[in-house]
Amino acid sequence: MSKYWRNHLIGAILIFPVGGTLNMVVFCDNCLNEPYIFSFNFWLSFSYSGLAWICFWKGSELLVDFWDIHIPWVISPIKRFLVSVVSIFVFVFIVVWALDLFFDLIVLKRSWSETIKETGAPYWTTLWVTLGINVFMHGRGFLIAWRQAAIDNERLKTEQVASQYNSLKNQVNPHFLFNSLNVLSTLVYDNQDKAVEFIRKLSQVYRYVLDRKDEEVVPIHEEMEFVRNFSFLQKIRFGDNLQLEIGTNQSDKYVPPLAIQILVENAIKHNVVSEKDPLTIKIEFEEDVCIIQNNLKEKKVKDSTGIGLNNIIERYKYLSDKQVEVEKGKDFFIVKLPLLTIDK
């Protein structure tokens, strides 16, 4: 039995005597008189009340948990409120009739006609009691969801700042600058036209990082232009040892900024790029998914913090219910990024 259901079982065991006693004290004037306490009717009423409290209290908890999953407060508050009200009435009606039928038909062995005549008599009183329980449960669920949303929002802000810092740091770290300037110094003597193009692409890479560092999402065509500029710099550095195949995309969808570039950079950082073991990176588009894949020849020592892919996955969890898919085989590594739609 899972911890979730074990906790509910323990709660039900504790609620039974408390609910039964509370009902005897509040709703029955003579129930605590000594002769009545030892009667069959007392223990029958006690059992009925205890089971009713278990059904209404734990049932309300399960009802709240169910709607928390399917209609969260933070996404559809009005719809959640209306569904909660309707479900409370339906839930109380079913439980009251089920309990009455069980006790009348099974325990008291009454006839069907007598049972139908008396079943559901305390429906409205029970409804108000259960409504109070549900107001408490749903209010508690709303406050927990609101608190969690606030925590997630602050966490995302922190992760975005860290992501922006790391992305910018990766572009301006000494190794990147050294490699870029080293390539540039060679190009200045060998091919001045390409050197000019290299400087232009390098400036566009820095401009994109600075301009988009505060955005949650960017148009896919802008991200791909940035990736092409970044890929150009890497291609100059590694030559034919690095093969980049970028497919065309006419979509008007969005992605988190730097998401695709980080995956391209990760492929270069994690794998050997040499004449003996060339690295091939493919970026393709299928329907609403961007697929980034590369052949796998992992380095023994990796120049990477290991947080890039996890950061992308966490950003998608905040932005959408669509998940990032990762596939790793013996000789390939694939990441599928959902393309997002922004409501305007």
Rosetta blueprint (number, residue, H / E / L):
1 M L
2 S L
3 K H
4 Y H
5 W H
6 R H
7 N H
8 H H
9 L H
10 I H
11 G H
12 A H
13 I H
14 L H
15 I H
16 F H
17 P H
18 V H
19 G H
20 G H
21 T H
22 L H
23 N H
24 M H
25 V H
26 V H
27 F H
28 C L
29 D L
30 N L
31 C L
32 L L
33 N L
34 E H
35 P H
36 Y H
37 I H
38 F L
39 S L
40 F H
41 N H
42 F H
43 W H
44 L H
45 S H
46 F H
47 S H
48 Y H
49 S H
50 G H
51 L H
52 A H
53 W H
54 I H
55 C H
56 F H
57 W H
58 K H
59 G H
60 S H
61 E H
62 L H
63 L H
64 V H
65 D H
66 F H
67 W H
68 D H
69 I H
70 H H
71 I L
72 P L
73 W L
74 V L
75 I L
76 S L
77 P H
78 I H
79 K H
80 R H
81 F H
82 L H
83 V H
84 S H
85 V H
86 V H
87 S H
88 I H
89 F H
90 V H
91 F H
92 V H
93 F H
94 I H
95 V H
96 V H
97 W H
98 A H
99 L H
100 D H
101 L H
102 F H
103 F H
104 D H
105 L H
106 I H
107 V H
108 L L
109 K L
110 R L
111 S L
112 W H
113 S H
114 E H
115 T H
116 I H
117 K H
118 E H
119 T L
120 G L
121 A L
122 P L
123 Y H
124 W H
125 T H
126 T H
127 L H
128 W H
129 V H
130 T H
131 L H
132 G H
133 I H
134 N H
135 V H
136 F H
137 M H
138 H H
139 G H
140 R H
141 G H
142 F H
143 L H
144 I H
145 A H
146 W H
147 R H
148 Q H
149 A H
150 A H
151 I H
152 D H
153 N H
154 E H
155 R H
156 L H
157 K H
158 T H
159 E H
160 Q H
161 V H
162 A H
163 S H
164 Q H
165 Y H
166 N H
167 S H
168 L H
169 K H
170 N H
171 Q H
172 V H
173 N L
174 P H
175 H H
176 F H
177 L H
178 F H
179 N H
180 S H
181 L H
182 N H
183 V H
184 L H
185 S H
186 T H
187 L H
188 V H
189 Y H
190 D H
191 N L
192 Q H
193 D H
194 K H
195 A H
196 V H
197 E H
198 F H
199 I H
200 R H
201 K H
202 L H
203 S H
204 Q H
205 V H
206 Y H
207 R H
208 Y H
209 V H
210 L H
211 D H
212 R L
213 K L
214 D L
215 E L
216 E L
217 V L
218 V E
219 P E
220 I H
221 H H
222 E H
223 E H
224 M H
225 E H
226 F H
227 V H
228 R H
229 N H
230 F H
231 S H
232 F H
233 L H
234 Q H
235 K H
236 I H
237 R H
238 F H
239 G H
240 D H
241 N H
242 L E
243 Q E
244 L E
245 E E
246 I E
247 G L
248 T L
249 N L
250 Q L
251 S L
252 D L
253 K L
254 Y E
255 V E
256 P L
257 P L
258 L L
259 A H
260 I H
261 Q H
262 I H
263 L H
264 V H
265 E H
266 N H
267 A H
268 I H
269 K H
270 H H
271 N E
272 V L
273 V L
274 S L
275 E L
276 K L
277 D L
278 P L
279 L E
280 T E
281 I E
282 K E
283 I E
284 E E
285 F E
286 E E
287 E L
288 D L
289 V E
290 C E
291 I E
292 I E
293 Q E
294 N E
295 N E
296 L L
297 K L
298 E E
299 K L
300 K L
301 V L
302 K L
303 D L
304 S L
305 T L
306 G L
307 I L
308 G H
309 L H
310 N H
311 N H
312 I H
313 I H
314 E H
315 R H
316 Y H
317 K H
318 Y H
319 L H
320 S L
321 D L
322 K L
323 Q L
324 V L
325 E E
326 V E
327 E E
328 K E
329 G L
330 K L
331 D L
332 F E
333 F E
334 I E
335 V E
336 K E
337 L E
338 P E
339 L L
340 L E
341 T L
342 I L
343 D L
344 K L
